[in-house]
Amino acid sequence: SSCTALAIAAGLFNGSYPIFLKRPAVLAARVPPLFFQSAKSSCCCLLGACLVLLRLARSGEPFLFTWWAVASAAAWIPAGLCTIAAVPRLGVGPVMLTSAGTGTLASFLAGSLALGER
């Protein structure tokens, strides 16, 4: 189904974006993790704004603000920063494997304990 394809694509993209952190030129330049996270966050913000405007232009539906988005960003930004800092030290595979397992456990616990999902 298309939902399965989206989940697979999410895994591929999340698992592959840190590969660029291990490029010899990046390692030699000693680029700070905060720079990478700032660039990634800025691109996401710009793309998100473009998608909101596209939705408004296509359907006339306005942007609806929710504090859940702020909470999500508050968790996503340090997660990305930790990933970016860990990859040059541990490698892409170990970081992505640890991240996937930890994220699965955290999502399960948050959903079942805090949000009452079954």
PyMOL commands that set and color helices and strands:
alter all, ss='L'
color gray80, all
select helices_A, chain A and resi 2-22+24-29+33-59+67-90+92-114
alter helices_A, ss='H'
color red, helices_A
deselect
rebuild
show_as cartoon
